[in-house]
Amino acid sequence: MALALTACATGPQAPGDVAASAPKADVPTGSTKGNATVHSAQSLKAAVDNAWVSLPASVTGGAVFNGLLKDAPRVVGKAPVVVFVHGSSGVAPAIKEWQKWLATDLGVASLSADSMQLPDRMTYKSPIAKAQYELVHAMRAQELSAAVDALATLPWADSQRLVIAGTSEGAVAVARYQRAAAAPQERGRMLFSWSCEDNYHVQSHRSNIPNTLPVLNVMSSTDVYFSPANPWLGNSQALGHCGKVLADNTVSSIVLIPGAPHTLFNLPQARQAEEGFLRGLLLSK
């Protein structure tokens, strides 16, 4: 396998060991709220206008800016940028903390479009029908494309130094991303808490990752949703990470963090890998 598989702290269990130790459980009953799964032009614009952005001091000329895109200050230059696709909980505080870290410690700008700007947007408690998940995934793909397209209009965004990233539901969109001909070419992708595998969450994983594109996949070895520790995962052969999809990608890395929670991109082990990945792609000369 042409990728680096890294275990932080103690070594992760082998997938078979995790599955064997998983408690027997019935499949829980999922639920949904809301019915909207397709953006209008207005809601897609609102998702971008109300994106959470963090801008480094190098472009603000003063303090780091953390706030809505529509409230962003005047800038004095451009910065490399990460477009981040949030998970099913929206632009949560953990994401804002992560974006602030990017701007403060690395000098990298970031933008996370707000999917919840769609009125009556469908939300869910897993598991639900695969067809319903796929409607959400298609909607998130709309948002990712709109966010990348918006970079051309943002005076602070150096779209030639771009990484796209996402977590959980949002990482599905990143793994499946197909760049439009006129869109800037991303230098790499970061996939947090998504395993690029067939399971209850997708009809098929449909990952679209070129073998020459740098990828960082950070997972909990016992992720509650997408590792073999989930007794209703729906894939007895699952690895719980993107190793199968990235098997021929020689510029990818997988970081498994034993016992980590589903939201893990702020953990020290994750940040260490993220910093190295982003410095190599966005900050090196």
N, C-alpha and C positions, 0 to 999 in steps of 0.2 A: 504494500500500500504506500503510495508516494505522497505521504503527508506526515506531519508531526503530530502525534497524539500525546498530549501532555497531561499528566495527573498532578494536581496541586495538593499539598498536604499529604495525607495517606492515599495509597493507591485505590482507584475505584474498583468495585466488584466487577467481575465479568458479567456480561448480560445474562447468561444462564443462571448465575448465582443470585442476581437480583430478582429474576423472575421466580426462582425457586423459593426465595424468602418472602415474596410478596404475599400479603394476607389474602385469603379467599374472601371475595366480596361480590355482591350482586352489582350489576351496573346501576349507578344512581340515576335518578329521574332528572333530566334536564328541563329547562324552561326558557322561554323567550319573552321579551317585552318589546313593543314597537313593531312596526311593519316595513319601514322604509329601508331599502337596501341598494338604491340606485340614486346617485347624486344628480341634481339639476345643475345647470351652469351656475346658478346663484349659490347653492349650498357648497359646491366645489370651490368657488371663489371665497366663500366665508371660511371654509376649512383652511385655506392658505392664508387669508388675511388675519385669521385668529391663531395662526401657528405660533408656538412658543419658540422664541429665538434667544440665543445667547451670543453676544458679540464681544470679542476680545478687545482689550484696551488699545491694541495696535490699530484698530479701525475706528474706535469711538474717540480717540484722542484724550480719553480720560479713564473713567471707571468702566469695568465690564458691565454691559447692558444685559439684563435678563427680563424679558417681557414679551408682549405680543408683537408680531411682525408689524402690524399697523401702527404701533407706537414707537417703532425703532427710531433712534436719533439720526441726525446727519452723521456721515462717516467721512474719514479722511484717507481711506485706502481699501484694499481688498484682503480677504483672508481665506485660507482653505476652508472647506465647508463639509460638514456631515449632514445629510438628510436622513432623519430618523423617523421610522414608522412605529408609532406606539402600539401597545397591545390592546386587548379588549376593554381595559379599564380607562382608556383615554390617556391624556397627557398627565400622568400621575406625578406626585411630588418626587418620586425616585428618578423620573426622567429629567425633570427640571434640575435636580441635583447633579445628574450626570452631565447635562449640557453645560451647567455652570463650571464644572470641573474641566471640560474641554476648553472652554474659553479662558479660564483663569490659569490653568497649569500648562496647557499646550498651545494656547493662542489660536485655537481652531474654532470657527464659527459653526453654529448648528441651527437646524430648523426642524420642528416637528409639527406637521399639519394636524389640525384638530378634527378628527372624524365625527365627533359628537355635534358638529355644527349642522348636520343633516337632521331636519325636524323629524321626529318620530323614528329615529334611527333604531334599527333592531339591535338589541343587546341580548345576551344569553347567559345561562348557567349550564355548563357542559355536563353531559353530552346531549347534543341535539342531532337532528338528521343531517347526514352529510350534504344533502342538497341545500340545506339552510346555511351551513358553514360556507359552501361555495359561493352563495350569493354575497356573503360578507367579504370573502376573499376577493371577489371581483370588484367590490366597492373600494376595498383598500388599495387594489392595484390602480384604480382611478386616481386616488389621492397621491400615491407615490409618483405617478407620472406628472400630475399637476404640480407637485412640489418641485420636482426636478426642472420642469419647464419654467417655473417661476424664477429660477436662479438667474436667468438672462436679464430679468428686470430689476435685480437687487444690486445696488451699487457696491455693497460690501462683499459679495459672493464671488470668489475666484472659482468659477465653474470648471476650470481646467485642472483644479486640484479638488476632486470630489470623491467622497466615499458615501455609499448608501448603507444604512443599517436599520435593523428592526428587531423587535422582541416579540416572541410568542406569535399571536395572530398577525402582528405586523411583520414578523420575519418570514412568514409564508409569502407575503407580497414581494419581499426583497429576494427570496430564493427564486421566485418565478419571474422576476422582472425582465421585461424585454424592452430595451431602449428604442425609442423612436429615432428615425433617421436624423432629425434635426436636434435631438437632445444631446447634452454633453456626455462624454464617455466617462463613466466612473472608473476610478483607479482601483477600487476594491469594494468588497462587501463584508459586513459584519452581521452574523446571524446569532442572536441570543435566544436560547430556550426554544429552539425549533430544530427538529431532527432530520428534516428533508426525507421523511419516510412515509409510506402509506400507513394510515391509521384511522381512528374514528373521526379525526378532525378534517379530513380531505377525502374526496373521491379518488384521487391519486395525487402524489406529491408534486408532480409536474415541475420539478426544479429545472431552472434554465441558467446554468452557471458554466460559462466557458472554462475549459481546463487551464487556460493561460491567465485567468483572472485571480488575483490574490483574494483569499477568503479567510476570515477568522470565525470559527464556530465555537461558541462558549456555552457549555451545558452543565447542568447538575447531573451527576451520575445516577441520581435517584429522582429526577424531575417528576413531579407529581402528575404531570399531564402526558409527557412524551417519552419517558424512559420505560424500560420493561418493569419498573416498580409499580406502574399503573396497571392494576389487574383488569381493567376494561380498555386497554390500549387498542386491541383489535389487530395486533400483528405479533404473532408468536416468534417471528424471526427478527424483530426489531433490535437494532443496536442502541438506540437512544441518542444518536448523534448523526452527523452528516457524512460519516465515513464512506458509505457506499457511493453516494453521489460524488464525493471528492476523491475517490480512489485513484484517479488518473490526473489529479490536479497537483502538480509539484510545488505550487506556491500557496498552498493552503495549510492552515493549522487548526487543530481541534484541541480545546482545553476542557477537560472534565474536572469539575470541582466536586469532590465527595460531600454528600449531605447538604449541598447548597439549596437554597430556596429557588422557586421558579423565577423570581425577579433577582437577578444576580450580577448585573453589569456594574454595580457599584462596589462589589466585593474587592478586597485588595488583590486577590489572585487574578480576577478578571481585569481590573484596571492595569495591572502590570502587563498583561498580554495586549490589551487595547492600546496602551501607550506605545509599545514597541511597534505594533502594526501601523498605527497612524503616523508615527515619526518616520517610519521607513517609506510610507507612500506619499505623505503630504508635506513633510517638513524637511526632508533631506534634499540636498542640492543635486 
